[in-house]
Amino acid sequence: MESKVTHNLDHTIALLERTPGALDELLRGLSPEWTEQNEGGETWNAREIVAHLSHCERTDWMPRVKHLLEFGEMQPFPPFDRLGQRQAMQGKSMAELLDEFARLRAGSLEELHALGLSPADLERRGAHPALGSVTMSELLAAWAGHDLTHLHQISRVLAFQYREAVGPWARYLGVMQCNGHSS
Amino acid sequence: MHDHADYIEHIIVLLERTPGTLDELLRGLPPEWTDRNEGGDSWSPREVVAHLSHAERTEWIAHILEHGESRPFPRFNREGGRASMHKSMAELLDEFAAVRAESIGKLRGLALSADDMGRHSTHEVLGTVTLAELLTTWAAHDISHLHQITRCMAYNLREGVGPFHRFLGVMKCSAHSEQNPKQARP
């Protein structure tokens, strides 16, 4: 079965609700050897990725949804600082960051629910500073796609730590062939 | 390399998390997320979970227990998970959690020594592999399939996200692409 998930707000919300729990199961209590290691250079470790998700929750997704409803295409979304989490994560443990993300996500979904978006609202357009005209539906789908992108990134960062220890099996492990492509 | 007991414990910590992570991510999600694949005969998330249980029964702990250098690993049936595809996602998640708990119990029971970790086995394609590599690959195989599941789910959003596509790394992943969707095998 091959198809696409479009314009189905309930499905998008079903995924958005699950991300904090999935990250919690994967990362809480994992040793710093996993959570603090990155893929080299300036790449992000798992703790920073969780902090980034919270930062987006605060400054990106629901703020943009509301901005779109208020201004349509008349005024572009305010710019987003994709490194904004660097400050916010200072001194915070993984457990604290997971709690924070779960709390912020629950709050966002409550706000989204309260908006009671209609099918017509999903077709409304806003102006993305880099991408131009986007619909509410695309913005909401991108929110879910962004969760998946970072779950995908975390799995790659974790696997990176084992790239030598798996020996010749690396060639059979797809995640070891993933070449970054972060946003 | 750490002390071998610490190393094994690190592997176990990862192995223990996978069923819960998949459960949180997938249980109760609509079939539009869990039953769609990346095209062709690539795997849906439900099939990936079935595959993990199948591998758990026939691969990892069985290899550790039974096979030395003189007795190569038998060929693994990568399609073996398909036999369980009549089961619901909830059933498959329950099954995976149960077989994983059982195999971790067996692994702990083996109390592998540092010498054991260096033992060799023969893989039909890869040649000589160590027990340490096999154990590590077990955990990495979980992570590889989590990676695959997220990519598969994102694939189903590819049109819905419109121009946001270019900012979403997962949509550019070709690590095991449609042409070769089952590269991630043990």
Interface residues (C-beta under 8 A of the other chain):
Chain A: M1 E2 S3 K4 V5 T6 H7 N8 D10 H11 A14 L15 R18 T19 G21 A22 D24 E25 L26 L30 S31 E33 W34 H128 L131 G132 V134 T135 S137 E138 L139 A141 A142 A144 G145 H146 L148 T149 L151 H152 Q153 S155 R156 L158 A159 Y162 A165 V166 G167 P168 W169 R171 Y172 L173 G174 V175 M176 Q177 C178 N179 G180 H181 S182 S183
Chain B: H10 V13 L14 R17 G20 T21 L22 D23 E24 L25 L26 G28 L29 P30 E32 W33 D35 R36 N37 E38 G39 S44 H123 L126 G127 V129 T130 A132 E133 L134 T136 T137 A139 A140 H141 I143 S144 L146 H147 Q148 T150 R151 M153 A154 N156 L157 R158 E159 G160 V161 G162 P163 F164 R166 F167 L168 G169 V170 M171 K172 C173 A175 H176 Q183 A184 R185 P186
